[in-house]
Amino acid sequence: MNSMQTTALNSSAKHPFDKYELDENGYPLQEVVDIHRLDLRFQETRIERTKALARLTQSITEIGLRRPVQVADTGDTLILIDGYQRIRAFNALNRDCIPCDFCKAPLGAVLGEWFDQQHSRKLEAIEEAWLIDQLLHSGQNRRQIASDLGRSKSWISHRLALLDGLDTPYQDALRKGVLSSWAASRIFVPFARANRKDADQLLQSLLQSSFSTRELELWYSHYQKSHGEQRTHLLSHPRLFLDTLKLQQERREVKEPDPAQRWMRKMDGILRQLNGLEGQIEKVLSPLSPLDRDDAHFSEMEAKSREGERMLAAMACTIQAYLEL
């Protein structure tokens, strides 16, 4: 933001963006304006966050609004710059008026000031791309937008590149919060280029049943390896496929072996050790002369071997007895 814009903000802003007092009801001591008077032109540049909206609505109900919305007063119109989630919360509560921080200055100057501060929540990269695209469609050029936002023209170009390959249905899914920016750029863009019909079918499933980004990545990896009927099933029932896969994984991770399985695992270990000991007998016996063998604890070795044989035979008899019950 240039010095002229800064001067305009400092001289004409009715209220600073970051300092205000609360009244007895918890509302900031700023001017309250009818929501219907606000120009919500940047509403489509924000991602809807259902859970966050529910928390915000509950908070406003209990303690009131802690931060007023930010509005650019251009003289001709009142343009909402920051606070679209708060507007949604007030609409959900059927409240017609909302506390505002006004800044009487050109739109570009107010956007630049807010873009540097972004008190409530920093925009995601895709939201920045939508904002730039909105400004371009309103008649501004890239040089002007870069100057207003305090960014380079290459930064503007990189942000706009995020929209490449994202047709309207995919951008709408992003705005609704059912598709993450990562999934859009890493999965749906290459997916649509390779097979637009299948990508659109997956998107429809996503709109009907929520998928996490991790689930989408997992589904897409299986899709890329699939063919024929398996691929058809993946597309027709993606949620069922993921749920089944998750259940199988949980069974592998959570299921404890029964007592018989635990016993057999231990016995397998013992048998492997016995097999190793059997292989070592020749190495122990062969180098010894007949005279040395008397001192080699052969009698003890034989006794322990017969004790092991007895215990194994006893266990086998016990098992056989249970089988015959």
N, C-alpha and C positions, 0 to 999 in steps of 0.2 A: 504494500500500500504506500502511495507516494505522500509527500509532505502536505500537498494541497488537500488530499482526502483526510489526513489526520487532523489538519486545522479545522476542516468542516465538521468533523465529528466532535472535536473538543469544544467548538464554539456553539454548536447547535443542538447537541444531545440534551434532552430534558432530564434524563437520568443516566448515571453510569450503568454499564452492563453488569457490574459485579458487586455493587454495594447498595443495600436497601435494608429497611427495617420492617418488622412484622407487626401487624396490629393484634388486638386481643384474640382474634379468631384464627390467627396464624397466616393471614394473607399479607403479602408484601404491601407496603404503603406506596403503591404506584397507582397510576390511573387504571381504572377498570374499563374494558371496552367490550362492546357486543361482538361476539364471535362472528356473527354474520357480516360485520363490517370488514373483516380481515380478508385480504387477498391470499389464498392458499396455493399459489402457483407452484410452489416447490414441494407440494405434498407427495408427488409421484417420484421424488428423488430420495425418499426415505423408505427403509425396510420396515415392514410391520413386525412387531415383536409381541406376540400375544401374551406370553407369560409376564414379560416386563410391564405390559400395559395393565394386566390384572393387579400386579403389585403396586403400580403407581396409583391406580384407581382406588385401591384399598387405603393407601397412605393418605391420599387427598381426603377421603371420607373421614379418616380418623384425626388427622392433624392439620389438614388444609394444604394449600399449595406453598411449597417452600421457595420456589424460584419462579418468577414471572416469565412469560414468553417474551421473546425479543422481536420487535417490530420496526421495520424501516418506514418512516413517514416521509414519503417522497414529495408530499404536497398534493399530489393527485390521488394517491391511494395509500392504504396501510398494508404493507406486505409482510407477512409472517416469515421471519428468517429462521428462528429457532424455537421449538416448542410444539412440534406437530404431534408428538406422543401425548403431551399435556392437553392439547386440543381434543384428541380422541378420548382421553379420560373424562374431560368435562362433558363431552357429548354423551358418553356412556352414563354420566350422572345427571343428564338432562339439565345442565347448567348453561345458561345463555351468555354469561359474561365471564371474562377472565382477566386477571391482573396482567399488565403489560409494561415492559420497558420500551420506551419509544426512543428512536434516534432519527432526528430530522436531518437527513442528508441524502445525497444521491444513492441509489441502490447499490452500485458498485462499491462505494466507500463503506457502506454498512456491511455488505457481504465480506469485504476484505478484513474489517475489524473483527467480525464474528469468526471468520475462518481461522484467524490467528489464535483466538481464545478457545472457542468451542467448550464452554464450561460443562454442559450437561453430558455430552457424549461425542467423542471424536467420530467423524464420518468414516464408514468403511470405504475402501477404494472404489467399489462399484457405485456407491452413493455419490462420491465425488465425480465419477464419470457421468452419472445422470444429471448432476447439477450443471456441469459444463455443457452437456448436450442441451439442457433446457435453456441455458443462456444463449447458446448458438442459435437455437430456434427462435429466440426472442429478438434476434437481429444483431447481437454482438459478434465481433470477430475474435479469433483466438488471441491475438495480440492484446486486445482490450481486456479479455477475461484473465489472461496471465498477469497483467498489470494489477487488476483489481484484487486478485487472490494472492498476489505476492509470490507467484510461481513462474518457472520458466516455460517457454513455449514447448520445449521437449517434454516437460512434465505433463502439460496439457495433452500432448499427443499420446503419451504412454497411458494416461487415464482413459482417453477415448478408445484406445486399442482394446480395452477390456470389453467393449460392447461389440467388437467384431465377432460375427458368427452367432451372436445371441439375438435371435429373432424375438418378436413381441411376446409369444407365449412363454419363452424361457425367462425373459425379463420380468414378466408379470409374476411368475412363480418366485423369482428372487424377491420382488417387492412384498409378496405375501408371507415371506419368511419360510416357505416350504422347501426352498432350495438354497443351499449356501453358495457363496461366491466361489469357493474352492471347487465344489462339485460342478458348478456351471462351467467354469473354465477348464477344469481337468478331465471332466467326464462328458458333459453334454455337448460341448463344442466339438471335440473330436468324434464323438458318437454320431452327432447329426451330420457331420461331413461324410462319415463312412456309410451310415444308413439312417436317413432322416425319418423314414417310416417307423422303424423300431425305436428310435429316440423319442419320437412323439408319443408312441404307445407307452413307453416307460414314464414319460412326463405325466400322462393321464393317470397312471397308477399312483404316482407320487402325490397328485392333487387329491386323490381319494383316501390314501393311507400314508401316514407320515413315515419317512425313512431318514435315518441319521446319515451323515456324510460317510461314516465308516461303513454302514450297511450298503450304501450306493456303490462305494468303492469295491466292496466284496462282491456284490451282485455283478458289477461290470466285469470284474476279473473272470468270473465264471462264464459270463456271456461270451467273452472273447474266445474262450476255449471250447465253447459248445457248438453243436451242429444239429441240423434236422429237428427231430421231435424234441430233443432236450432244449434247444434254443426256443422253440415254440412254447414249451412249458414255462421256461424262465420268463418270457414276455407276458404270457397269459396270467401267471400267478406269481409275481415277484415277491409279494408279501409272504405267501405260503412257503415259497422256497427258502426265504431267509429265516422264517420262524422254525422250519424243519431243521435247517442247518444249525441254528442256535441250540435247539433242543438236543441234537446229536452231540454237539460240543459240550453242553452241560452234563450230559450223561457220561461222557468220557472223563470229564474233569471231576465231577462230584461223586459219582457212584463208588461206594466203598466195596471192596471185595468181601464176599461172605467168609465165614470162618473156615470152610473147607478150602476155599481158594488161598487164603492166607497160609493154611497148613501146608498145602501143596507147594507154594512158593518157597517156604522155608525148607521143605524136604528136597526140593530141586537144588537149593543151595548146598545142603548137606551131601547130596549125591555127587554134586560136582567136586566137592572137597574130597570125598572118598575116592572118586575116580583119579584125582590128582595124587592122593596118597598111594594108591595101587600102582601107579606108574613110577613112583619113587622107590618101591621095594627093591627092584633089581639093582638100582644105583647104590642102595645101602648094602645089599648082600654080596654082590659080585666082587668088590675089591678085597673082602676080608678072607683071611686064611682060616682053616678049620680051628686053629688054636685061638684066633682072635674072636671067633664067633661066640665063645662062652662069655666074653666080656661085653658083648654088643647088646645086651638087654633083649635077646631074642625071645626069652620066655615071657617077658613083660609085653613085648610087641604082639606075641601070639595071643596072650590073655586079653589084651585090649581088642584085638580083632574079633576074638570069639564073643566078647561082651557086646561089641557092636552088632555082630551077627545075631546074638540072642535078642537084643532090643528091637532090631528090624523085624525079626520073626514074630516077636510078641505083638508089635504094632500091626503086622499083617493079619495075625489071628484075630485081634480085636476088631479090625475093619471087616473081616470076613464074617465074624459073629453078628455084627450090626446088619450086614447085607442079608443074612439068613433070618432076621426077625420077621 
